[in-house]
Amino acid sequence: MLLEGNRVSRISVRGFAVASATAVTTVGAVVGVAAGSPAAASNDNFEATAADTTLLADIPAGQQAQVQTASLTQQADAQAAQASAAAKKSAEEAARVQAAQAAKDKKDAADKEKADKDAKARDLETQAASRSASRADFAVKSSYTIDEIQSIARQIVPAGQFQCFSHIVNNESSWNYQATNAGSGAYGLVQALPASKMSSAGSDWQTNPATQIKWGLNYMNERYGSPCGAWSYWQAHSWY
C-alpha cells in the first residue's frame, strides 16, 4: 500500500512539474523572442519540457485500467437502474390492467346473475298468474262494460305486465270483446286470427272476455316471452 501511495505522489509531482515546465517554457519563448534571444534557447526549453513530459508514461497501466473499469461499472449500474425502473413500471401497468379486467368480469357476472334471477322471477310470476287465471271463476254475463273487462284482465294478467297488455288490447280492439275485423276476420279483445284459435282457452271464446284474455296472455307469453315483449314488437311493426 505504501508503494502505491508513493506512485500516486510521484505521478502528481511529475504532473505538476510538467505543467510548470510547460508554462515556463512558453513564457520564456515569448520573452526570448521579444529580447532577440537566440532560438536555440527556446529549443533547449522545449527539449527540457519534452524530457519532463515523458514522465507521464510512468503511470502504471493497472491504474489506467482501474479508471476505465470504474467508468464502465458506473455506466452499467446506470443502465441496470433504468432497466429495473422500466421493468417495474411495466409490471405495475400490467397489474393495473389485469385488476381492471378482473373487476369488469366480476361486474358483468353479477349483472348477468341479476338479470337471470329477474327473468326467472318474471317467469314464475307469469306462470303463477296463468295458473291462477285458469282456476278463476268469472261470472258469465250477457254483456260487459269496458271497466268490467279491464277488471277481469287485472285479475288474470300479472301486475308488472298489465300495462303492456292494456296497450295492445287498446290498439287492437279498444277493449271491445266483440270487435271484428271485416277484412281479415280477426276477432275479440286481442284480435285472434283465425278467431277460432281462442277455443283452446274455452268454448265460450266468442262471448266471454275472460276466455279471450286467458288465450291472449298465453299467446303473448309463448310467442314473445311476455305481454311487454309482445308490446315491444307491436311498437316496431304495428302488429304482433
KESEMI-44737 format. One line per field, with one value per residue (C-alpha): residue number from 1; residue in one letter; x, y, z. Coordinates in nm, 2 decimals, decimal comma. Layout:
N
num <- (NUM ...)
residu <- (A ...)
c1 <- (X ...)
c2 <- (Y ...)
c3 <- (Z ...)
//
This chain:
240
num <- (1 2 3 4 5 6 7 8 9 10 11 12 13 14 15 16 17 18 19 20 21 22 23 24 25 26 27 28 29 30 31 32 33 34 35 36 37 38 39 40 41 42 43 44 45 46 47 48 49 50 51 52 53 54 55 56 57 58 59 60 61 62 63 64 65 66 67 68 69 70 71 72 73 74 75 76 77 78 79 80 81 82 83 84 85 86 87 88 89 90 91 92 93 94 95 96 97 98 99 100 101 102 103 104 105 106 107 108 109 110 111 112 113 114 115 116 117 118 119 120 121 122 123 124 125 126 127 128 129 130 131 132 133 134 135 136 137 138 139 140 141 142 143 144 145 146 147 148 149 150 151 152 153 154 155 156 157 158 159 160 161 162 163 164 165 166 167 168 169 170 171 172 173 174 175 176 177 178 179 180 181 182 183 184 185 186 187 188 189 190 191 192 193 194 195 196 197 198 199 200 201 202 203 204 205 206 207 208 209 210 211 212 213 214 215 216 217 218 219 220 221 222 223 224 225 226 227 228 229 230 231 232 233 234 235 236 237 238 239 240)
residu <- (M L L E G N R V S R I S V R G F A V A S A T A V T T V G A V V G V A A G S P A A A S N D N F E A T A A D T T L L A D I P A G Q Q A Q V Q T A S L T Q Q A D A Q A A Q A S A A A K K S A E E A A R V Q A A Q A A K D K K D A A D K E K A D K D A K A R D L E T Q A A S R S A S R A D F A V K S S Y T I D E I Q S I A R Q I V P A G Q F Q C F S H I V N N E S S W N Y Q A T N A G S G A Y G L V Q A L P A S K M S S A G S D W Q T N P A T Q I K W G L N Y M N E R Y G S P C G A W S Y W Q A H S W Y)
c1 <- (0,00 0,29 0,44 0,11 0,08 0,43 0,34 0,04 0,25 0,52 0,27 0,11 0,45 0,56 0,23 0,28 0,64 0,53 0,26 0,51 0,78 0,53 0,42 0,78 0,89 0,60 0,68 1,05 0,99 0,78 1,04 1,33 1,16 1,09 1,45 1,61 1,75 1,87 1,62 1,84 1,74 1,38 1,47 1,65 1,35 1,12 1,36 1,35 0,98 0,97 1,20 0,97 0,67 0,80 0,74 0,36 0,44 0,54 0,17 0,11 -0,11 -0,30 -0,43 -0,54 -0,73 -0,89 -1,01 -1,16 -1,32 -1,48 -1,63 -1,77 -1,91 -2,09 -2,24 -2,35 -2,51 -2,69 -2,83 -2,93 -3,12 -3,30 -3,39 -3,51 -3,73 -3,88 -3,95 -4,12 -4,33 -4,43 -4,52 -4,73 -4,92 -4,98 -5,11 -5,34 -5,49 -5,54 -5,71 -5,94 -6,03 -6,10 -6,33 -6,51 -6,55 -6,69 -6,94 -7,05 -7,10 -7,30 -7,52 -7,58 -7,67 -7,91 -8,07 -8,12 -8,28 -8,51 -8,61 -8,67 -8,88 -9,09 -9,14 -9,26 -9,49 -9,63 -9,68 -9,84 -10,08 -10,16 -10,24 -10,45 -10,63 -10,71 -10,87 -11,06 -11,43 -11,57 -11,95 -12,07 -12,28 -12,47 -12,26 -11,96 -11,86 -11,50 -11,44 -11,56 -11,34 -11,03 -11,11 -11,11 -10,78 -10,62 -10,70 -10,56 -10,26 -9,95 -9,94 -9,60 -9,73 -10,07 -9,98 -9,82 -10,12 -10,35 -10,16 -10,20 -10,57 -10,64 -10,48 -10,63 -10,99 -11,04 -11,14 -11,44 -11,46 -11,68 -11,47 -11,44 -11,21 -11,42 -11,13 -10,93 -11,18 -10,97 -11,19 -11,21 -11,00 -10,67 -10,79 -10,70 -10,66 -10,82 -11,07 -11,14 -10,79 -10,93 -11,13 -10,82 -10,89 -11,27 -11,57 -11,72 -11,45 -11,70 -11,89 -11,66 -11,38 -11,21 -11,16 -11,02 -10,79 -10,66 -10,59 -10,43 -10,20 -10,09 -10,02 -9,81 -9,61 -9,54 -9,46 -9,29 -9,20 -9,44 -9,70 -9,42 -9,22 -9,53 -9,58 -9,22 -9,28 -9,61 -9,45 -9,19 -9,44 -9,79 -9,90 -9,80)
c2 <- (0,00 0,24 0,17 0,25 0,58 0,67 0,61 0,84 1,11 1,07 1,10 1,41 1,58 1,49 1,62 1,94 1,96 1,91 2,18 2,42 2,35 2,40 2,73 2,85 2,73 2,92 3,24 3,20 3,16 3,47 3,67 3,53 3,64 3,99 4,03 3,90 3,60 3,31 3,05 2,79 2,89 2,82 2,49 2,40 2,48 2,27 1,99 2,01 2,02 1,71 1,54 1,61 1,51 1,16 1,12 1,07 0,75 0,62 0,60 0,23 0,06 -0,10 0,23 0,33 0,00 0,07 0,41 0,26 -0,03 0,22 0,42 0,11 -0,01 0,32 0,31 -0,05 0,04 0,33 0,12 -0,15 0,10 0,23 -0,12 -0,20 0,11 0,03 -0,33 -0,21 0,04 -0,23 -0,47 -0,21 -0,13 -0,49 -0,54 -0,24 -0,37 -0,71 -0,57 -0,36 -0,66 -0,87 -0,60 -0,58 -0,95 -0,96 -0,68 -0,85 -1,18 -1,00 -0,82 -1,14 -1,33 -1,05 -1,04 -1,42 -1,40 -1,12 -1,32 -1,63 -1,43 -1,29 -1,63 -1,76 -1,47 -1,52 -1,89 -1,84 -1,58 -1,81 -2,09 -1,86 -1,73 -2,07 -2,16 -1,83 -1,85 -1,54 -1,50 -1,52 -1,22 -1,13 -0,82 -0,64 -0,29 -0,18 -0,13 -0,48 -0,62 -0,43 -0,55 -0,91 -0,85 -0,71 -1,04 -1,25 -1,06 -1,02 -0,67 -0,59 -0,69 -0,54 -0,20 -0,36 -0,60 -0,30 -0,11 -0,40 -0,45 -0,08 -0,06 -0,39 -0,36 -0,06 -0,32 -0,44 -0,82 -0,85 -0,64 -0,80 -0,71 -0,72 -0,77 -1,04 -1,19 -1,13 -1,12 -1,02 -0,82 -0,94 -0,98 -1,35 -1,47 -1,70 -1,63 -2,00 -2,03 -1,89 -2,21 -2,37 -2,15 -2,22 -2,29 -1,95 -1,75 -1,55 -1,41 -1,43 -1,17 -1,37 -1,66 -1,42 -1,26 -1,60 -1,70 -1,37 -1,38 -1,73 -1,64 -1,34 -1,55 -1,83 -1,61 -1,31 -1,42 -1,18 -0,91 -0,65 -0,84 -0,85 -0,48 -0,40 -0,60 -0,43 -0,08 -0,17 -0,34 -0,22 -0,58 -0,88)
c3 <- (0,00 0,08 -0,26 -0,43 -0,24 -0,35 -0,71 -0,68 -0,52 -0,78 -1,06 -0,90 -0,85 -1,21 -1,34 -1,16 -1,29 -1,64 -1,62 -1,46 -1,71 -2,00 -1,86 -1,80 -2,15 -2,31 -2,12 -2,19 -2,56 -2,57 -2,37 -2,58 -2,90 -2,76 -2,64 -2,96 -2,78 -3,00 -3,10 -2,95 -2,60 -2,68 -2,83 -2,51 -2,31 -2,53 -2,50 -2,13 -2,14 -2,36 -2,12 -1,83 -2,03 -2,07 -1,70 -1,77 -1,93 -1,59 -1,49 -1,42 -1,68 -1,39 -1,26 -1,61 -1,63 -1,29 -1,40 -1,72 -1,53 -1,27 -1,56 -1,73 -1,39 -1,34 -1,68 -1,63 -1,29 -1,45 -1,73 -1,49 -1,28 -1,58 -1,69 -1,34 -1,33 -1,68 -1,58 -1,25 -1,44 -1,70 -1,42 -1,24 -1,56 -1,64 -1,28 -1,32 -1,65 -1,50 -1,19 -1,41 -1,63 -1,32 -1,18 -1,51 -1,54 -1,18 -1,25 -1,58 -1,40 -1,12 -1,38 -1,57 -1,25 -1,15 -1,50 -1,49 -1,14 -1,26 -1,57 -1,36 -1,12 -1,40 -1,55 -1,21 -1,17 -1,52 -1,46 -1,13 -1,27 -1,56 -1,32 -1,10 -1,41 -1,53 -1,19 -1,16 -1,19 -1,35 -1,36 -1,72 -1,83 -2,14 -2,18 -2,03 -1,99 -2,06 -1,69 -1,61 -1,88 -1,76 -1,40 -1,52 -1,71 -1,40 -1,21 -1,49 -1,62 -1,39 -1,24 -1,40 -1,74 -1,73 -1,88 -2,18 -2,22 -2,20 -2,47 -2,71 -2,64 -2,66 -3,01 -3,13 -3,02 -2,78 -2,52 -2,73 -2,67 -2,98 -3,22 -3,56 -3,85 -4,16 -4,38 -4,21 -3,97 -3,66 -3,35 -2,99 -2,75 -2,88 -3,25 -3,28 -3,63 -3,71 -3,43 -3,37 -3,22 -2,89 -2,85 -2,69 -2,39 -2,37 -2,59 -2,49 -2,65 -2,86 -2,56 -2,26 -2,23 -1,96 -2,21 -2,46 -2,21 -2,10 -2,46 -2,54 -2,23 -2,32 -2,68 -2,58 -2,33 -2,58 -2,88 -2,72 -2,37 -2,20 -2,29 -2,26 -2,52 -2,74 -2,70 -2,80 -3,12 -3,18 -3,15 -3,41 -3,66 -3,56 -3,53 -3,32)
//
